[in-house]
Amino acid sequence: MQTRRFLLALAAAAACSSSFAQAWPAKPIRVVVPFPAGGGTDIVARELTQKITEATRWSFIVDNKPGSGGNIGIDNVVKSPADGYSLVLGQTSNLAINPSLYAKLPYDPIKDLTPISMVASAPLALVVAADSPYKTLGELVAAAKAKPGTINFATSGNGTVAHLATEMFQKEAGLKMTHIPYKGATQGINDVIGGQVQVYVSSIPTLIGHIKSGKMRALAVTSAARVDDLAQVPTVAESGYKGFEAVTWFGLLAPANLPKDIAARLNAEINKALQSPELKKKLGDQGADVAGSTPEQFGKLVRDDLARWGKVVKESGAKLD
């Protein structure tokens, strides 16, 4: 009798879960961007959600929650109900770097989140102001070696991919610049353009508009091959540092224990949107490559990069409380 009741209860729960998933979404879906508006992560989130809305008529709200290297936004979603109405566009820094960088992290990127799909990847660019005396990466390296620590490089924060990738490059090139971390991209970009800081390093989607407008000069990109939309800009590897490569990726996640039916529907719509020539061009124009995946593939990427970037954090000696 007890076994029969248990089976009936289990069937009822499954039916309820299936019914819930079929009714979803019944209200706007919130997508948290753990960085300020206008940066690379924000651009990817808005372009993706707009394309999904066009195809499905689902409603999205992009919610910028910057701070603590992306930890505040991720933690906000981790603590939200796993009902498909709170998602986060995470990326390399807050999912694969911060767990090694921060002494105490309010979330575990593996246990506390449901991976849904990778969305895009983008190399970084090392840029200077248009009126900078440095025309090539070689000229910047020579100046930095001549006066160690006197040249400043800015990023959107301590422990970001840009920060650690630049630390990797400095080690390989045998030079020392001074890191100036900002809370997001906008102020740092303005300070480089205004001459207060000499160098800025960030993802190409964040910088490409300023490069194309002529306000900034790109000295190098960190991908293995040149970026189509910045074909004139050499890679770091081409500039004399063979094998150097560093990219940042973006992916959509939900709180742990998201119903599988909802995860599958989200994954299908994300990957469908990423096949759109229009979205590919929009993200490509921003220097990003679309990169859909299964939830399992995205989860493996997070785990693999946790190990890879954890090693870089340890070697750099970077730590945050």
NUFIPA-754770 format. One record per atom (N, C-alpha, C): x, y, z; residue in three letters. Coordinates in steps of 0.05 Angstrom, whole numbers, padded with zeros to 5 digits, always signed. Layout:
NUFIPA-754770
XYZala...
***
This chain:
NUFIPA-754770
+00017-00024+00000met+00000+00000+00000met+00017+00025+00000met+00038+00025+00018gln+00056+00048+00019gln+00071+00052-00007gln+00079+00029-00020thr+00093+00031-00045thr+00076+00043-00066thr+00050+00035-00066arg+00031+00046-00086arg+00027+00076-00082arg+00025+00084-00057arg+00022+00113-00051arg+00046+00129-00060arg+00070+00117-00055phe+00095+00130-00063phe+00096+00134-00093phe+00088+00113-00108leu+00089+00114-00137leu+00069+00134-00148leu+00045+00135-00135leu+00025+00155-00143leu+00035+00184-00138leu+00048+00187-00115ala+00058+00214-00109ala+00080+00222-00128ala+00097+00202-00135leu+00119+00208-00154leu+00108+00215-00181leu+00087+00201-00190ala+00075+00207-00216ala+00062+00234-00216ala+00049+00241-00193ala+00036+00267-00191ala+00057+00289-00192ala+00080+00285-00179ala+00101+00305-00179ala+00112+00309-00207ala+00116+00287-00221ala+00126+00288-00248ala+00107+00303-00266ala+00081+00297-00263ala+00061+00310-00279ala+00060+00340-00274ala+00063+00347-00248cys+00063+00375-00240cys+00087+00390-00252cys+00111+00376-00251ser+00135+00388-00262ser+00133+00392-00292ser+00121+00372-00306ser+00118+00374-00335ser+00098+00396-00342ser+00076+00398-00326ser+00057+00419-00331ser+00069+00447-00327ser+00086+00449-00306phe+00100+00474-00300phe+00118+00482-00323phe+00133+00463-00333ala+00151+00469-00355ala+00136+00477-00380ala+00113+00464-00385gln+00098+00471-00409gln+00087+00499-00407gln+00079+00508-00383ala+00068+00534-00379ala+00090+00556-00379ala+00114+00548-00375trp+00136+00567-00374trp+00144+00576-00402trp+00150+00602-00407pro+00150+00624-00388pro+00123+00638-00388pro+00113+00644-00364ala+00088+00658-00361ala+00092+00687-00353ala+00118+00695-00350lys+00124+00722-00343lys+00153+00728-00354lys+00162+00753-00352pro+00188+00760-00363pro+00211+00744-00349pro+00231+00737-00364ile+00254+00722-00354ile+00276+00743-00349ile+00286+00743-00324arg+00307+00761-00317arg+00335+00749-00323arg+00351+00764-00338val+00378+00755-00344val+00397+00775-00330val+00411+00765-00310val+00429+00782-00295val+00456+00784-00310val+00465+00808-00314val+00492+00813-00325val+00509+00823-00301val+00529+00808-00292pro+00544+00816-00268pro+00565+00838-00272pro+00560+00854-00292phe+00578+00877-00298phe+00561+00901-00307phe+00573+00925-00308pro+00557+00948-00315pro+00548+00947-00344pro+00527+00963-00350ala+00517+00965-00378ala+00539+00976-00396ala+00539+00967-00421gly+00557+00977-00441gly+00582+00960-00445gly+00588+00942-00427gly+00611+00924-00429gly+00606+00901-00448gly+00626+00884-00452gly+00623+00861-00470gly+00602+00842-00462gly+00600+00835-00436thr+00580+00816-00427thr+00552+00827-00431thr+00548+00853-00425asp+00523+00866-00429asp+00514+00865-00458asp+00533+00871-00476ile+00526+00871-00505ile+00517+00844-00514ile+00531+00823-00506val+00524+00796-00514val+00496+00789-00503val+00491+00795-00478ala+00465+00789-00466ala+00442+00802-00481ala+00445+00828-00487arg+00423+00842-00500arg+00418+00833-00529arg+00440+00827-00543glu+00436+00818-00571glu+00424+00790-00571glu+00432+00773-00553leu+00421+00746-00552leu+00391+00746-00544leu+00385+00760-00523thr+00357+00760-00514thr+00338+00773-00534thr+00348+00793-00548gln+00331+00805-00569gln+00325+00785-00591gln+00345+00770-00599lys+00340+00750-00620lys+00321+00728-00611lys+00324+00719-00587ile+00306+00698-00577ile+00277+00710-00575ile+00274+00734-00566thr+00248+00747-00565thr+00235+00748-00592thr+00250+00755-00613glu+00239+00756-00640glu+00228+00730-00649glu+00242+00708-00641ala+00233+00681-00649ala+00211+00669-00633ala+00210+00676-00607thr+00192+00663-00589thr+00171+00681-00576thr+00175+00707-00577arg+00159+00727-00563arg+00161+00724-00532arg+00182+00710-00523trp+00188+00710-00494trp+00197+00738-00487trp+00192+00746-00463ser+00200+00772-00453ser+00224+00770-00434ser+00245+00786-00439phe+00269+00785-00422phe+00273+00813-00409phe+00284+00813-00386ile+00294+00837-00373ile+00323+00833-00367ile+00340+00850-00378val+00369+00849-00373val+00374+00865-00348val+00385+00853-00327asp+00388+00865-00301asp+00418+00867-00294asp+00429+00891-00296asn+00458+00894-00290asn+00462+00896-00260asn+00478+00877-00250lys+00485+00877-00221lys+00516+00874-00218lys+00530+00896-00223pro+00560+00895-00221pro+00570+00895-00193pro+00596+00888-00191gly+00609+00890-00165gly+00623+00864-00157gly+00646+00868-00143ser+00661+00845-00133ser+00669+00826-00155ser+00678+00836-00178gly+00688+00820-00199gly+00667+00802-00212gly+00642+00810-00210gly+00620+00793-00220gly+00607+00776-00199gly+00618+00774-00175asn+00608+00756-00155asn+00580+00764-00145asn+00574+00790-00144ile+00548+00798-00134ile+00526+00789-00152ile+00530+00792-00178gly+00509+00784-00197gly+00505+00754-00197gly+00527+00739-00197ile+00525+00709-00196ile+00511+00700-00171ile+00519+00711-00148asp+00507+00703-00123asp+00477+00710-00122asp+00469+00732-00134asn+00441+00739-00135asn+00424+00717-00149asn+00435+00707-00170val+00420+00686-00185val+00422+00659-00170val+00445+00653-00158val+00447+00628-00143val+00426+00627-00121val+00420+00650-00109lys+00400+00651-00087lys+00371+00655-00096lys+00367+00655-00123ser+00340+00658-00134ser+00327+00631-00138ser+00301+00630-00139pro+00287+00604-00144pro+00296+00591-00171pro+00297+00565-00171ala+00305+00551-00195ala+00280+00545-00212ala+00267+00567-00221asp+00242+00565-00236asp+00244+00574-00265asp+00269+00581-00274gly+00272+00590-00301gly+00268+00619-00306gly+00262+00634-00284tyr+00257+00663-00287tyr+00281+00680-00278tyr+00302+00668-00269ser+00327+00682-00262ser+00350+00667-00274ser+00364+00680-00293leu+00387+00669-00307leu+00410+00688-00304leu+00434+00679-00310val+00457+00697-00309val+00475+00691-00333val+00485+00713-00345leu+00505+00709-00366leu+00532+00711-00353leu+00543+00688-00346gly+00569+00687-00333gly+00591+00686-00354gly+00615+00689-00345gln+00638+00688-00363gln+00662+00678-00348gln+00684+00677-00363thr+00708+00664-00353thr+00716+00674-00325thr+00716+00700-00321ser+00727+00711-00297ser+00711+00703-00272ser+00684+00705-00273asn+00669+00699-00249asn+00663+00669-00245asn+00667+00653-00265leu+00661+00625-00263leu+00687+00608-00261leu+00708+00616-00274ala+00733+00600-00275ala+00756+00612-00260ala+00756+00638-00255ile+00778+00651-00242ile+00772+00658-00213ile+00749+00670-00208asn+00743+00679-00181asn+00745+00658-00159asn+00737+00633-00165pro+00740+00612-00144pro+00768+00608-00133pro+00788+00614-00150ser+00816+00613-00140ser+00826+00639-00130ser+00814+00661-00139leu+00823+00688-00133leu+00814+00697-00105leu+00789+00691-00099tyr+00777+00701-00074tyr+00780+00681-00051tyr+00787+00691-00028ala+00790+00673-00005ala+00764+00660+00003ala+00742+00676+00001lys+00715+00666+00007lys+00697+00675-00016lys+00684+00655-00028leu+00666+00660-00050leu+00638+00651-00041leu+00617+00667-00046pro+00591+00660-00036pro+00577+00638-00053pro+00590+00628-00073tyr+00578+00608-00090tyr+00599+00589-00100tyr+00590+00565-00108asp+00607+00545-00121asp+00597+00543-00150asp+00613+00550-00170pro+00603+00551-00198pro+00595+00524-00208pro+00604+00502-00196ile+00596+00476-00204ile+00570+00466-00190ile+00570+00469-00163lys+00548+00458-00148lys+00523+00476-00147lys+00527+00502-00150asp+00505+00521-00145asp+00492+00531-00171asp+00501+00523-00194leu+00491+00533-00219leu+00485+00510-00238leu+00465+00514-00255thr+00458+00496-00277thr+00468+00507-00303thr+00488+00495-00316pro+00497+00505-00342pro+00475+00500-00363pro+00470+00520-00379ile+00450+00518-00400ile+00463+00517-00428ile+00479+00537-00434ser+00493+00537-00460ser+00515+00557-00460ser+00537+00551-00473met+00557+00571-00480met+00544+00589-00501met+00552+00614-00502val+00539+00633-00521val+00560+00644-00541val+00583+00652-00531ala+00602+00665-00549ala+00630+00665-00536ala+00650+00670-00551ser+00677+00673-00541ser+00689+00697-00555ser+00708+00709-00542ala+00721+00733-00553ala+00749+00736-00543ala+00768+00742-00561pro+00795+00748-00552pro+00796+00775-00539pro+00818+00781-00527leu+00823+00807-00515leu+00839+00825-00535leu+00838+00850-00530ala+00854+00869-00545ala+00870+00886-00526ala+00894+00892-00533leu+00911+00910-00518leu+00911+00936-00533leu+00900+00958-00521val+00897+00983-00535val+00910+01006-00521val+00915+01027-00536val+00925+01052-00525val+00908+01074-00538val+00911+01099-00528ala+00897+01121-00539ala+00907+01127-00567ala+00891+01139-00583ala+00898+01145-00611ala+00923+01162-00613ala+00928+01179-00594asp+00951+01197-00595asp+00975+01186-00579asp+00973+01160-00571ser+00995+01148-00556ser+01021+01146-00573ser+01044+01148-00560pro+01069+01145-00575pro+01075+01117-00584pro+01059+01097-00572tyr+01065+01069-00579tyr+01048+01060-00603tyr+01062+01054-00624lys+01049+01046-00649lys+01047+01015-00652lys+01065+01001-00637thr+01065+00972-00639thr+01069+00960-00611thr+01063+00934-00608leu+01067+00921-00583leu+01097+00921-00576leu+01114+00919-00596gly+01143+00919-00591gly+01152+00945-00579gly+01141+00967-00588glu+01148+00994-00577glu+01139+00996-00548glu+01115+00986-00542leu+01105+00987-00514leu+01123+00970-00496leu+01131+00946-00505val+01148+00928-00490val+01175+00941-00484val+01186+00954-00504ala+01212+00967-00501ala+01210+00989-00480ala+01189+01005-00481ala+01186+01027-00462ala+01182+01016-00434ala+01166+00995-00432ala+01161+00983-00405ala+01186+00971-00393ala+01202+00960-00410lys+01228+00948-00400lys+01247+00970-00392lys+01247+00992-00406ala+01265+01014-00401ala+01259+01027-00374ala+01234+01028-00367lys+01226+01041-00341lys+01205+01024-00328lys+01214+01002-00314pro+01195+00983-00302pro+01175+00997-00283pro+01150+00990-00285gly+01129+00999-00267gly+01118+01027-00273gly+01130+01041-00292thr+01120+01068-00297thr+01097+01070-00317thr+01093+01049-00332ile+01070+01048-00351ile+01047+01033-00337ile+01024+01045-00338asn+01000+01034-00325asn+00983+01019-00346asn+00972+00996-00337phe+00952+00983-00354phe+00927+00980-00338phe+00904+00986-00351ala+00878+00985-00337ala+00862+00961-00347ala+00846+00950-00329thr+00827+00929-00335thr+00801+00935-00320thr+00781+00919-00325ser+00755+00923-00311ser+00755+00911-00283ser+00778+00902-00273gly+00779+00892-00245gly+00801+00872-00240gly+00808+00869-00215asn+00828+00849-00206asn+00817+00821-00212asn+00835+00805-00223gly+00827+00777-00227gly+00811+00771-00251gly+00805+00791-00268thr+00791+00787-00293thr+00809+00773-00312thr+00798+00762-00334val+00814+00749-00354val+00835+00769-00365val+00826+00794-00369ala+00844+00814-00379ala+00868+00818-00361ala+00862+00820-00335his+00884+00824-00315his+00904+00800-00316his+00893+00776-00314leu+00911+00753-00312leu+00925+00747-00339leu+00911+00752-00361ala+00924+00749-00387ala+00947+00768-00390ala+00944+00793-00380thr+00965+00812-00381thr+00988+00804-00363thr+00982+00793-00340glu+01003+00783-00322glu+01019+00761-00336glu+01004+00743-00350met+01017+00721-00365met+01036+00733-00386met+01026+00754-00400phe+01042+00766-00421phe+01067+00779-00409phe+01064+00794-00387gln+01087+00807-00374gln+01108+00787-00366gln+01100+00765-00356lys+01119+00744-00348lys+01134+00733-00372lys+01119+00729-00394glu+01131+00718-00418glu+01150+00739-00431glu+01142+00764-00430ala+01157+00785-00443ala+01180+00796-00425ala+01179+00790-00400gly+01199+00799-00382gly+01198+00829-00375gly+01173+00838-00371leu+01170+00867-00365leu+01151+00871-00341leu+01149+00895-00331lys+01132+00901-00309lys+01117+00927-00313lys+01090+00925-00315met+01073+00949-00316met+01057+00949-00290met+01044+00972-00284thr+01028+00974-00260thr+00999+00971-00266thr+00985+00953-00252his+00957+00948-00258his+00939+00968-00244his+00920+00979-00259ile+00900+00998-00249ile+00872+00984-00253ile+00861+00972-00232pro+00835+00959-00236pro+00812+00979-00233pro+00792+00977-00251tyr+00768+00993-00250tyr+00744+00976-00244tyr+00722+00988-00235lys+00697+00973-00231lys+00681+00975-00256lys+00688+00959-00275gly+00675+00960-00301gly+00692+00973-00322gly+00682+00974-00347ala+00698+00982-00369ala+00698+01012-00375ala+00675+01025-00371thr+00671+01052-00381thr+00691+01072-00371thr+00695+01074-00345gln+00713+01094-00334gln+00742+01089-00342gln+00750+01064-00343gly+00777+01058-00351gly+00782+01066-00380gly+00763+01060-00397ile+00766+01068-00426ile+00768+01098-00428ile+00751+01113-00413asn+00752+01142-00414asn+00779+01153-00405asn+00791+01140-00384asp+00816+01149-00374asp+00839+01143-00393asp+00837+01122-00408val+00858+01116-00428val+00856+01137-00451val+00832+01141-00460ile+00828+01161-00482ile+00836+01188-00473ile+00831+01194-00447gly+00838+01221-00436gly+00868+01223-00428gly+00883+01201-00429gly+00912+01203-00424gly+00920+01198-00395gly+00900+01192-00377gln+00907+01186-00349gln+00920+01159-00345gln+00914+01140-00363val+00925+01113-00362val+00936+01107-00390val+00958+01092-00392gln+00971+01088-00418gln+00959+01065-00434gln+00950+01044-00421val+00942+01019-00435val+00916+01008-00424val+00899+00997-00441tyr+00875+00984-00431tyr+00874+00956-00444tyr+00866+00936-00428val+00863+00909-00438val+00835+00900-00431val+00820+00890-00451ser+00793+00881-00447ser+00785+00864-00471ser+00761+00852-00468ser+00750+00836-00491ser+00744+00855-00514ser+00746+00844-00538ile+00741+00860-00562ile+00713+00872-00563ile+00692+00858-00555pro+00666+00870-00556pro+00664+00896-00540pro+00680+00898-00519thr+00680+00923-00503thr+00695+00946-00517thr+00715+00939-00533leu+00733+00960-00544leu+00729+00966-00573leu+00716+00949-00588ile+00717+00951-00617ile+00705+00977-00628ile+00684+00987-00614gly+00672+01013-00623gly+00691+01036-00621gly+00707+01036-00599his+00727+01057-00595his+00750+01054-00615his+00757+01029-00622ile+00778+01025-00641ile+00769+01034-00669ile+00745+01027-00676lys+00735+01034-00703lys+00730+01064-00706lys+00723+01077-00683ser+00718+01106-00684ser+00744+01122-00686ser+00767+01108-00681gly+00792+01122-00682gly+00801+01134-00655gly+00786+01129-00634lys+00794+01140-00608lys+00816+01123-00594lys+00817+01097-00603met+00837+01080-00591met+00852+01065-00613met+00877+01057-00607arg+00893+01042-00626arg+00898+01014-00614arg+00891+00994-00629ala+00896+00966-00619ala+00924+00958-00627ala+00940+00949-00608leu+00967+00940-00613leu+00969+00910-00619leu+00950+00895-00607ala+00951+00866-00611ala+00925+00854-00600ala+00918+00830-00611val+00896+00814-00600val+00907+00788-00589val+00893+00776-00571thr+00904+00753-00556thr+00895+00726-00567thr+00880+00726-00589ser+00871+00700-00601ser+00894+00688-00617ser+00890+00662-00624ala+00911+00648-00639ala+00913+00659-00667ala+00890+00668-00678ala+00890+00679-00705ala+00879+00707-00704ala+00883+00722-00725arg+00873+00750-00726arg+00843+00750-00726arg+00831+00772-00716val+00802+00775-00716val+00794+00788-00742val+00774+00776-00755asp+00765+00785-00782asp+00759+00815-00782asp+00745+00825-00762asp+00737+00853-00763asp+00759+00872-00755asp+00782+00861-00746leu+00805+00877-00740leu+00830+00864-00754leu+00826+00859-00779ala+00846+00843-00793ala+00874+00856-00794ala+00875+00882-00791gln+00900+00896-00792gln+00916+00894-00766gln+00903+00884-00745val+00916+00882-00718val+00929+00855-00714val+00955+00854-00709pro+00969+00828-00706pro+00961+00815-00679pro+00966+00789-00678thr+00962+00775-00653thr+00987+00779-00635thr+00985+00773-00609val+01008+00774-00592val+01029+00753-00601val+01019+00730-00610ala+01037+00709-00620ala+01053+00719-00644ala+01040+00733-00662glu+01053+00743-00686glu+01074+00765-00679glu+01069+00777-00656ser+01086+00800-00648ser+01111+00790-00633ser+01116+00764-00634gly+01141+00754-00623gly+01138+00736-00599gly+01113+00729-00592tyr+01108+00712-00568tyr+01092+00687-00576tyr+01106+00670-00590lys+01094+00646-00602lys+01079+00629-00582lys+01055+00621-00590gly+01038+00604-00573gly+01021+00619-00553gly+01024+00645-00551phe+01007+00660-00532phe+00978+00661-00541phe+00960+00655-00523glu+00931+00656-00529glu+00915+00659-00504glu+00896+00676-00504ala+00877+00680-00481ala+00851+00691-00492ala+00829+00677-00486val+00803+00687-00494val+00784+00686-00470val+00763+00701-00473thr+00742+00700-00452thr+00717+00689-00465thr+00702+00673-00450trp+00676+00662-00461trp+00653+00671-00444trp+00629+00670-00456phe+00605+00677-00443phe+00585+00654-00445phe+00570+00649-00423gly+00550+00628-00424gly+00527+00633-00405gly+00504+00621-00411leu+00480+00626-00395leu+00477+00603-00375leu+00471+00611-00350leu+00467+00592-00328leu+00442+00599-00312leu+00433+00580-00296ala+00410+00584-00278ala+00417+00573-00251ala+00401+00578-00230pro+00406+00565-00205pro+00407+00535-00206pro+00420+00522-00188ala+00421+00493-00187ala+00393+00481-00186ala+00391+00457-00198asn+00366+00442-00198asn+00344+00454-00215asn+00352+00469-00236leu+00332+00479-00255leu+00319+00454-00268leu+00292+00454-00270pro+00279+00432-00284pro+00290+00426-00311pro+00295+00400-00317lys+00308+00393-00342lys+00293+00402-00367lys+00266+00401-00365asp+00250+00410-00388asp+00255+00439-00395asp+00257+00456-00374ile+00262+00484-00379ile+00291+00489-00389ile+00310+00474-00378ala+00338+00477-00387ala+00340+00469-00417ala+00325+00448-00424ala+00326+00438-00452ala+00313+00459-00471ala+00291+00471-00462arg+00278+00492-00479arg+00296+00516-00483arg+00308+00525-00461leu+00327+00547-00463leu+00350+00541-00481leu+00362+00517-00477asn+00385+00510-00493asn+00378+00509-00523asn+00354+00498-00529ala+00346+00497-00557ala+00342+00524-00570ala+00330+00543-00555glu+00325+00570-00566glu+00351+00586-00568glu+00369+00582-00548ile+00395+00596-00550ile+00410+00586-00575ile+00412+00560-00578asn+00428+00550-00601asn+00415+00557-00628asn+00388+00558-00628lys+00374+00567-00652lys+00380+00596-00658lys+00380+00613-00638ala+00386+00641-00642ala+00415+00645-00652ala+00433+00629-00641leu+00461+00631-00649leu+00467+00623-00678leu+00448+00609-00690gln+00451+00602-00718gln+00441+00625-00737gln+00430+00645-00725ser+00420+00668-00741ser+00443+00683-00754ser+00443+00686-00780pro+00464+00702-00793pro+00465+00730-00782pro+00442+00741-00775glu+00441+00769-00765glu+00455+00771-00738glu+00450+00751-00720leu+00463+00752-00694leu+00493+00746-00697leu+00500+00728-00714lys+00528+00722-00719lys+00543+00747-00728lys+00530+00762-00746lys+00542+00787-00756lys+00544+00808-00733lys+00523+00811-00718lys+00523+00831-00697lys+00545+00825-00676lys+00547+00800-00668leu+00568+00793-00649leu+00595+00794-00662leu+00596+00785-00687gly+00621+00786-00702gly+00631+00815-00705gly+00613+00834-00710asp+00620+00862-00712asp+00632+00872-00686asp+00624+00858-00664gln+00635+00866-00637gln+00660+00850-00630gln+00669+00833-00649gly+00694+00818-00644gly+00689+00792-00629gly+00664+00783-00627ala+00658+00758-00613ala+00649+00737-00633ala+00655+00712-00627asp+00647+00689-00643asp+00625+00674-00629asp+00602+00668-00642val+00581+00653-00630val+00592+00624-00624val+00582+00613-00603ala+00593+00586-00595ala+00573+00572-00578ala+00552+00561-00591gly+00532+00546-00576gly+00543+00519-00566gly+00528+00506-00549ser+00537+00480-00538ser+00514+00466-00525ser+00518+00442-00517thr+00499+00428-00499thr+00505+00437-00471thr+00486+00432-00452pro+00492+00438-00424pro+00517+00423-00414pro+00519+00398-00423glu+00542+00382-00414glu+00569+00393-00424glu+00569+00402-00449gln+00594+00413-00460gln+00602+00439-00445gln+00582+00455-00439phe+00588+00480-00425phe+00597+00474-00397phe+00585+00455-00384gly+00593+00448-00357gly+00622+00438-00356gly+00630+00423-00377lys+00657+00413-00379lys+00677+00436-00383lys+00669+00455-00399leu+00686+00479-00404leu+00692+00493-00377leu+00671+00497-00361val+00674+00511-00336val+00693+00495-00318val+00690+00469-00316arg+00707+00453-00299arg+00736+00453-00309arg+00740+00451-00335asp+00767+00451-00347asp+00781+00478-00342asp+00766+00500-00346asp+00779+00526-00343asp+00783+00534-00313asp+00767+00522-00295leu+00773+00525-00267leu+00801+00516-00260leu+00809+00493-00272ala+00835+00483-00267ala+00857+00499-00281ala+00851+00507-00306arg+00871+00522-00322arg+00877+00549-00309arg+00856+00565-00304trp+00860+00592-00294trp+00868+00592-00264trp+00860+00571-00250gly+00869+00568-00222gly+00899+00567-00220gly+00911+00554-00239lys+00941+00552-00240lys+00953+00580-00246lys+00940+00595-00264val+00950+00622-00270val+00948+00640-00246val+00925+00638-00232val+00921+00655-00208val+00943+00649-00187val+00948+00623-00183lys+00969+00615-00164lys+00996+00626-00172lys+01003+00624-00197glu+01029+00633-00206glu+01032+00663-00205glu+01009+00677-00209ser+01010+00706-00208ser+01012+00717-00180ser+01003+00701-00160gly+01002+00710-00133gly+00979+00728-00127gly+00960+00731-00146ala+00937+00749-00142ala+00918+00737-00121ala+00908+00753-00103lys+00889+00745-00083lys+00870+00768-00076lys+00845+00762-00071leu+00826+00782-00062leu+00810+00771-00039leu+00802+00789-00021asp+00785+00781+00002asp+00756+00784-00005asp
***
